[in-house]
Amino acid sequence: MIQLPRLSQTFLLASMLLVILTTSLFASSIFIHNNAAYAQSSNTGFGETAYLALPNGKSIPIKYILNTGKLLGVVLDKSRATLDVILSSASANDNGNLTIQIPRDVIDNKKEGNADAPFRVHVDGKDATFRETDNNKTARTLSIQFGKDAKVIDIIGSTSTVQ
């Protein structure tokens, strides 16, 4: 087996998920591979909810609002404390915005003294424009801008304590 750098492995997994979800009629399938968990979305409360499936059989709701395109799934790479959001563009002309509520046990970003630090966010591997719009004991909410052709949003923290 060929060994790829960690970033390439995650991008490859995310790309494979995108291909599977966009070419199948049963996109509600859940895929789990090594330290990564994948999920599909459903419509509820905060806009919509993607259920992050964990290797232990449990799932965690990830609430979001997407103004254009479709959220195809989410991928958690616990070893990198990274939540990858897989998107499908709805229009070739519209830039978009994703507002996502991230449970602190899924990923969080802390600095010395256990104080919150800003997440790092990439859209298709490049630094993204975003802001934190809400913050409480159990979740942090980010509003992330993305271009019309965006496929993957990486939300990068420092810890993941989900079991």
C-alpha positions, 0 to 999 in steps of 0.5 A, spaced: 500 500 500 502 507 498 503 511 504 500 518 503 501 524 507 496 525 512 493 531 509 493 527 502 489 521 506 484 525 508 483 529 502 482 522 498 477 520 503 473 526 502 473 526 495 471 518 495 465 520 499 463 526 495 464 521 489 460 515 492 454 520 495 454 524 488 453 518 484 448 514 488 441 514 490 442 512 497 446 517 499 443 516 506 448 511 507 453 512 513 461 510 512 466 509 517 474 508 516 479 508 521 479 514 525 474 518 520 466 518 521 461 520 515 454 522 515 448 525 511 444 530 513 436 531 514 432 537 515 430 539 522 430 545 527 436 550 526 436 549 519 438 542 517 442 537 521 447 532 519 448 526 523 455 524 524 456 517 525 461 514 530 465 508 530 461 506 536 455 506 533 452 512 536 451 519 532 452 526 534 447 531 530 451 537 527 446 543 526 447 547 520 444 553 515 447 553 508 444 558 503 446 555 496 448 548 494 447 542 498 451 539 504 453 532 502 456 529 508 461 531 514 467 527 515 471 527 522 478 526 523 479 525 530 486 524 530 487 531 526 481 534 530 478 536 523 471 536 521 471 536 513 464 538 510 463 536 503 459 540 499 455 540 492 454 547 489 447 549 486 449 554 482 455 556 478 454 564 479 453 564 487 458 564 492 455 561 499 455 561 506 455 555 511 453 557 518 455 550 522 454 549 530 460 545 532 459 541 538 465 542 543 466 534 544 466 533 536 472 538 535 474 545 539 480 549 539 483 551 545 490 555 547 493 555 554 489 556 560 483 552 556 481 559 553 478 558 546 482 560 540 479 561 533 478 555 529 482 555 522 478 554 516 480 552 509 475 552 503 478 547 498 485 547 502 485 555 502 484 559 508 477 561 508 473 568 511 469 566 517 467 569 523 464 565 530 457 567 531 455 564 537 459 560 543 457 556 549 459 551 554 457 545 549 458 548 542 461 554 537 457 556 531 461 559 525 459 562 519 463 561 513 464 564 506 465 559 500 466 560 493 461 558 487 465 552 486 467 550 493 467 542 495 470 541 501 470 546 508 475 543 513 474 546 520 481 545 524 481 545 531 486 542 537 482 537 540 476 532 539 474 528 545 468 524 542 468 517 544 
